[in-house]
Every structure is written in C-alpha cells, then in structure tokens.
Amino acid sequence: MNELMQTVAENLKRNGFEVYTVATADEAKQKALSLIQPDWNVGVGGSMTIRQLGLTEALEAAGLTITTVKAEEDWRCVKAVRR
C-alpha cells in the first residue's frame, strides 16, 4: 500500500469508518460482494467506480434488489440498507 492510501485509510479509521484495502479491482469487487448481505436492498448513485467494477451486475446476478438514486433526488438514500 502506498503512503497516500495508508494515510487515507488511517484517517478514515480515526473517523469511525471500517476500512478494507485491496490490490486490484477484482479484489475490491469480491470484498464488496462479501460484505453485502443477501437480504439487503442496495442503493447505487452515480459512482463510476461501482460501474467500472461491474458491481451492479454482480449484485443483480446474486438476486439483490438494486436501487439507482440520482444525487439531485436524495443523496441520503445512496447506501446499502436492510429491507
């Protein structure tokens, strides 16, 4: 992990975030999939990272409900939530 990533991870942890670092895009996708529970409804905003990882398609293939929310509609809804 480079110095910038380490600094960002430490700052996020210090502010109460649970942080996972991975080396590749595929590892990021697999980590995200491992954290999301099967009974969750997942909200997706305009994240290009999520799109580039193919995470939305992977979640739909796993049978999860995906909700796309545009920032101007309600940015507070963009998160994974329990049904």
QUIKAGI-V206442 format. One record per pair of residues at least 24 apart in sequence whose ideal C-beta (glycine too) atoms are under 6 Angstrom apart, sorted by the first residue. I is the first residue (numbers start at 1). J is the second residue. Records with the same first field share a line. If there is no record, write none. Layout:
I: J + J
This chain:
25: 53
29: 53 + 55
33: 58
36: 80
39: 83
40: 80 + 82
41: 65 + 81 + 83
42: 66 + 80
43: 67 + 69 + 77 + 78 + 79
44: 68
45: 69 + 71 + 78
